[in-house]
Amino acid sequence: MTTSSKPQAATLPDDLLDPVDEFADEDGLNDALIELDDDGQPIVDAEDEDEDDLGEDIDALAYDAPDLDTMLKAAVGSNDGDRRCGLIAIVGRPNVGKSTLLNTLIGQKVSITSRKAQTTRHRITGISTQADTQYVFVDTPGFQTTHTTRGTAALNRNLNKTVQSVLGDVDVVLFVVDAGRFNPADAKVLSLIPPGKPTFLIANKLDLITRRSDLLPWLQQMQARHAFTEFVPLTATKKDDTQRLLDIIRPYLPEQPWYYDEDALTDRSDKFLAAELIREKLFRLTGDELPYTSTVQIDKYEEVEGGRLNRIAATIIVERDAHKGMVIGEGGERLKRISTEARTEMERLTGRKVFLEVWVKVRSGWADDEKRLKSYGYE
């Protein structure tokens, strides 16, 4: 397996007033325009010509267009040796936008989001394939520094173990923080990154920074903390920003065959995503009212009517009877809304009708019980 030479360690940009457009090529378009004379010969100084004059001669050009197979081979490489593929970990403390970043990079929801800390509890793989490169992203739970919290020690240890196991296997690490901020929880995650691992500082939520020039002192402080390979200020919800990030990542990925099919988006099953979507709606609709010691188990997942309908039975598991009442709500209205919103999104993502039944059960102590954690799908 051969790898190309990789860029050297990053230096701070001289001008942070417009970091989102820092990598844009504003002059490359004219270089590609070639005008032909009456004899079909190229005119060397075409870039100085008016674009309207070029347009008048387009209909007169005659050439043999390549067939589709030739175009595809040129785009993705004629063999595996021309392809790039690599693992990219997305790490950071809770609620810095890791899952939102993953979903925008992939172009579809593969990781659930909410304002509640520790919404992501599993290692989520998202796959984006562009031209000759396959990017395999691994979204991780936010690292917990308080894993001795009563009743949740086993769960938090499990989540932290997931973060640590990912870091040793990847080609690139995206260390996500809130732009202009850095606290002890961020420092703890940063200390876990293996020395020498290509690490990008992802300064997220750039849209909340009113004066981008204020980021310069902060970036200088961050550079002193760690030898970051690249600095990428962005807003995770903006497609242009995430496309720029993909372009920056590409040279750091090894030349090797792709891990997944070209149209793959995740390695997680529809059954897993169903449980995650229910848990997302549970967290969003209960907010801080419900402790995060709740989870979802899929009891039945069937494809019927020739794959046109999914029948799903699920159980929301909580710690206490009082929590059960919070989830059900007055007259069952909250549980009904959780189920309806989850079903609607399942149908949108799968393109199939969904029949969903949801129950709520109390299982005291599940978050501090290793055996129960494994039975509920925690790795």
N, C-alpha and C positions, 0 to 999 in steps of 0.2 A: 504494500500500500504506500503510495507516494503522497506527500503533502507539499503544498506550496509554501514559500516563505511567508511569514506572518508579519504584520506591521509591528513596529516598535511601540514601547509604552507611550501612552497618550501624554500630550502636553496640553495645558490650558489654552482654550481659544482666546485670541486677542480681543475679540469683540463678542460680547454676550448679549448685545441688544437684540439680536435676531437669531438665536441659536437654532431654531427650527429649520431655517432656510440655509444653515451654514454649509450643508453639503450639496445644495442644489447647483446644477450646471446650467447657467443662463446663456452660455455662448456656444453650446454644442450643436444646436439645430442647424445653423447656417453652414457649418462645416460639411453637412451631409448632402447639401443641395448641389447638383451638377447640371449645368445647362449644356445642351448640344447645339452645334451650328447646323446649317442646312445639309451638310454632308454627314451628319451624325457623329461628329467629333466633339469631344468635351471642350468647353471653354474654361480655362484654368481659373480665371478670376470670377467665377460664378457668384461668390458670396457677396460681391459688390453690386450685383444686379438687383433690380426691383422684383419682388415676389410675383407681382401681377404679370410681368413679362415671362417669367418661368411658367406660369399657369397656362399661357396661350399655347405653349409647345408640347404640353403633356399628352394631348390626344394624338400627336404625330409620332410619339415614341412607340416602337414595335420591338417586343422582346418575347422570349419564350419563358413564361412563368413557371417556376418549379412546382411539381406536384405536391400534394399534402404531405406525403411520407417524407419527402426531402426537406420540407419546411420543419416538420416535427423533429427530424433527426438533427437539424441545425440548431433547433431550440434547446433540446434536452441532451444532446450528445448521442453519438452513434453507438456507444458502448458504455458499460459501467465505469470504465476508466476515466470518462469525461465528466462524471457526476460527483457532486459533493453531498455529504450527509453527516450530521452530527447531533449530539445531545446538548441541549441548553437548559440549565436549571434556572428557575425564577425563584429567588429567595428574598426574605425580608421579614420584618416583624409583622404582627397582625395589622390589617386594615391600611396597608400602604398602596393597595391597588394591584396586587399580583394577579389575581384571577381576572380582573377587568382587562389587564394588559394581555393575558393569554388569549382571552376571547376575541379581542380586536386583532391580534396577530393571526389567529386562525380564520377569522371572518365568520365565526359561528360560536354560539355558547357551548363550551365543553366543560366549563368550571363554574359552579354557582357562586353568587355574590350576595352579600348583605352587609349592613353596617355592624352586625354583631361580630365580635372577635372570634376567631377560630371557625368561621364558616367553612373554609376548606379544611378537610380532615384526612384526605387521602392523597396519594401521589397521583396526580392527574396528568396524562400525556395528551398534548395537542400537537397536531402535525400540519405543517404548511409546506406545500411543494410548489416551487416557482422555477420555471425554466430548468436549469441543470442541477438545482439545489433543493434538498429536502431538509427542512428545519424540524427537529423533534424537540418540542418544549416540554419541560417537566415542571408543573406548578406544584408547589409544596405548601404545607400548612405554615402559618405564621409561628415562628419559634417562641415557645412559652418559657419565660424566665421564672415563673412561679408554679412549677409543676408539683410542689408539695401542698397545693391547695387542698383542703379537706374534701374528700369525696371524688376528686378528679385526678388523683396522682397517676393512676395507671393510664388513663386516657392521655394526659399531657405528656407522660413519658413516651407513649406510643407515637404521638405526633412529632415530638422532637427527634425520635429515632428515625422517623421517615425523612426529616430534613437532612440529618447527618449522613444517612445512607446514600442519598442522591448525590451529594457534592463530590464524592470521590470518583464517580463514574462518568461525569459529563466533560464535554470539550470546552464549554464556555459557561460562566456564571453571570447572570443578570442580578445584581444586588440592588433592590428597589427601595428607595426612601422617598419621603416627602421632600420636594425641592426646598432647599434652605433650612432643613431641619436634620438633627441628628441627636439621638438620646441614648441612654444606656441599653435599651432594648435593641436598638440598631447596632450598637457596638458589639453586643453579644453575638448576633448573627454574623457580623463581619469577622469575628474571631474564629468562626467555624470554617471559613473558606480556606482550603489547603493552599500553602505557599506555592507560588509559581503558576497557579491556575488562572488562565485569562479571565479577568473579572471586569465587567462593565458597571460603572456607577450610573444607575438609571434614576435621574432626578424627576420624579413623577409629579403630576398636578401643577405643571408649569403655568397653566391658565390662572392659577390662584396668585401668582406672583405679579404684582402691579409694576414693579421696576426691575427688569431683568438684570440690569447692571448691578443690583444688590447681591446677585448670586456669586459674583467674582470672589469676594473674600471667603464666602462659604466653600466654594470649590477649591480654593487654595488650602483651606483647613482640611478638607476631605483628602486632597492629594497627599498631605503630610501624614494622614492616618494610614493610608494604604496605597500601594503602587497600582492604581487602577489602570487597566489597559486602554479603556475608552471612557469618555464622559458623554452621556446622552441625555440632555434635558428634553422632556416630552410631556405630553398629556395622553394618558393611556387610552382614552376614548377616541382619539383622532387618528384616522386611518393613514393620513400622510405621515404623521410622526412614526407610526409603527412600521410603515414601509421603509422609511429612512433607517430605522433600527435594523430591519432585515438586511438591508444593503451593507450596513456596517459589520454585521455578524458574519456575512458570507465568507470573507477571506480567512476566517479563523476555523472554519470547518474542514475536516480532512477530505481528500479526494477518495471516495469509496462508494460502493453500491448503496442504493437507498434501502432503508429498513422496512418500509411499508409501500403499499400500492400508491400510485400517484394521486388517487382521489380520496385516500384515507384522511380522516380528520382527528380521530382519537382511537386509542386501543381499548377504551372502556365500552362495556356492553350497554345495550338499551335498558336492560334491567337495572344496572348500576345508575345510569343517568336518571331513571325514573325515581329512584330513592333520593337522589341528590336534589331533584327539582321539588319534591315534596318538602324536603328539609329546608330548602331555600325559602319557599313560601311560608313555612312554619316560622322561620326566624324573622322574615320581613313583616309578617302580620302580628307577631307578638312583641317584637322589639325587645326592650330591656325588661319587660314584664316577666318573661320566661327565662330562667337560667339556661346557660348553653349546654347543660347536662341533659340533652334530649337527642334522640337519634331516630332513624327510620329504617325499618326492615321490610323487605319485599317478601310477602308470604307466597304469592302466586303471580307468575307472569306467563301468559299464554297468547300466542298468535292464532287467531281463528278466522274463519271465513276467507280462507286462501290468503292470509296475511293482511287483509284489509282492516282488521280490528284487533286491538290489543286488550285483553282482559287482565287487569292488575288488581291485586289485593295487597294492601300495605298496612303496617302498624307503626304508629308514632309511639315511641317509648319514652317515658318521663320518669323522674325520680320519686315524685310524691303525688298524693291525691289532689292536693291544691293545684299542682301544675296541670293535672289532667283537666280540671275545671277551666283553667286559663285557655287551654288549647281548644276545648269544645265551645266555650263561650255561651252566652245567654241564648237558650233555645237551640243550641247547636249551630248558630250562625257563623262563628269563626271557623269551626272545622269545615263547614260547608264551603266557605270562601277559600280556605286553604286547598281543599280538594278541587274546586272548580278552576282556580288559577293554575294549579299544577297540571290538571288534565288538559287545559287549553294549550299550555306551552308544550306538553308532550306531543299533542296532535300537530302543532306547528313544526316541531323539530323532526318528527318521524314521517309526516305526511300520511298518517293513518288515524282512523277513529280510535278513541280510547274509552273503555269502560273502567272506571276507577272506584274502588271501595277503600275507605280508610277508617281504621279503628285507632283508639288511644288506649294504651295499657301502662300500668305502673310497674316498674322493675327497680326497686330501691337498690342503690349501691352498684348499678351496672357500670358506671364510669370508673370505678376503682376495682374492677374485677377482670383480671386478664383473660379468663376463660370466656366470659360473656363478650368481651371486646372482640375476640376472635370469631365468636359465633355471629356477631353483627357485622362482620366483614372488615374489621380493622386489621391491618397487616402487622 
